[in-house]
Each structure stands twice: as structure tokens, then as C-alpha cells.
Amino acid sequence: MTKPPPKVTVDRPISAVDYPFADYPQAGGVTEVYPGIYWLSTPLPFRLRAINLWLLKDGDGWAIVDCGYKRDDVREQWSQVWETKLGDRPVKQLIVTHFHPDHMGNSRWMSERWGVRPQMTQAEWLWANLAVNDLNSDNVPQLADFYRRHGLGEERAGILLEGFILYRTGVSVPDCYERLHDNQLIIIDGKEWRVLVGYGHSPEHVCLYCAESGVMISGDQILPEITPNVSVWPWEPDADPLQGFLQTMDRFRPILRRDTLVLPSHRKPFTGVHIRLQELEHHHHERLEKITSAVGSGITAGELLYHLFPANLDGHQVAFAMNEALAHLNYLMHCGRLRRESDSQGIYRWFRP
Ligand SMILES: [Zn+2]
């Protein structure tokens, strides 16, 4: 079911990012953020601390967006919420924004418990299966070699090898799914929610937008306070995910109402989405400038980390920092502002043209 996106509604001027909810929901509890939409916060093994999961009243049951990391304490929290807050009414729809473990982790458990197939895009489904069955993203030695060729020193390569959190520890993938397409309409409690596919953070990330309510479930595509990770991985070393990310923001801008309440996967719900899009764009352009001036007479991605990120990165953060540095370097290479050369040891250095 598709039809063209609705026209923009300019409701009132908004000049800042605001957070209408002062506190996170208590463990085992939910906060109603909009009539019939509830916020659950569950723990994570990364420094991000927690992920937000969304429960939407859907007739005589519930629609759920994202499942949380596969851990006993997260499942206990889900069970408790179902019993105490959701009246044990069935889950009728399960939507997964993207394949990352904090979003997809419990999808098999939920599918089996409620007899539903997760709805997600095909690329996210395939990547989850590659990650779990072929272990592509868990090949940490391959990852370390890729980063070494990009100038990651042995000390940080060691931190990575010891501290990288494997994908498969956080996810069980169900046997089947339902495919979502960009611009598709999903009906939840009689309202139309539009699937908006975004790029840059994951292969085909789903955001959900209800123009009638002015609510967007943004997943990791748009986050407040922190910037969504944009990564280059060894299996597509010349990828340009940053361009996809910036183009996605350009595409979303005219679709979203000015007064949209954004429900992100990390940190708190916020308004002022157009300001936030501007801030994100500004952040990346500032970072591109910083990198261009740090290049000097030639720099590796590993050396660049010291210009861009704090010194005390853990193993997981080393990987994401390298990926993020490479995303910016590749963007600059693709638009002709930097060039890359491999030296006599096979290490890649970046130069101005
Ligand atoms: Zn993610």
C-alpha cells in the first residue's frame, strides 16, 4: 500500500531541541509519551547504557518497535511490562528498525512467544543472517588486519581484539520475516505510519512516521545529543555511507512536520527535529573540515583517531571510531578532496590532491 508522502505542515516556529520528558522510565515500567504510545528503556552491554523500545496500542493488542539486546534481564523486563502494564494483550505486529543487536536481539524470542513475524527491510534481514550464520561481522582478526592497514597501532589493535562485543552474543534471528519497503504504509490502531528508509547508519534502516499524530520513531537514524554512527566495514572498504546519511536528512526534512515528536532509540524523546537535522549536518561538515586540516603532509585513519575521539576508547569503541573516521575519509575521497595511497608497508595514508 503506497501513496505519495503528505505535504509539510508548518505548525509553529520551533527554534530549539526540547525534551518533553525529564526522566527515563523506571526499570520494568513504561512512560506514555503520546496517547497509546509507551516508552520502555532496557539495558545494553555498550557504553550507550540503554535502548528505547516502543509499544503502540493496536486495537485489542500491541505493535512493538524493536526488541532490545538478547539478555535475560531484558526479557524479564519485557515479561514484567506485559503482565503489569500491557494487560497481557497480544503482540500483533513486531517491527525492527535495523539489524543491530540492541534492536533485533530478542526478535526470535518475541516471534515465538507471540506467533508474529518481524517486519523489516530485506537488507537488514540479510545482514542479520550474514552476521549470525556466516559470522562476517564477528571476524575480529579480519577487522583488526583491516584497521592495521589503516594505521591502527598494535596497542589499540590489542584492545579491539580483547574487547570487541560479538554480534552473535546479542541476537537470535527468527526463521522468517515480512519485508518492508520504503514509503509503505503500516496501519497501527487505525492510523497510517509511513516507512521511511534511511541510509548511512545501517543498510536500509526503517523510520516510522505518523503525519496525523506528528510522531516519528527514528531508530538510530536521528538521535539527540549523540550522532548516529556511520561506518565503513572491511567487506566494502570504499563505501561512502556518509553521503547516504546526509542525503537521507535532505529527504526527511520536507516530509516531517515542524512539531514532530521524535522517539529515538537512545537518549530521550525530543521536538525540534529540523534543528536536530541541521545540527547533525553541521557536525559532519565540521568533522570533514577538521579532518582535511589534520591531514597535513599525510595521515592514517589510526592517527586521525587522536584528533577526533577521546583517548580511552574500549575495544568496541575502537572499531566504531575507526569505521567513523573511514566514513569521513571515504566521503572526502569520493568528492575529490582527499586521495589515498598505500605506502611500502601496505599502510594507507591520506593526502590532499
Ligand atoms: Zn544501530
Residues whose N, C-alpha, C, O or C-beta is under 5 A from the ligand:
A	BS01	ZN	H100 D220
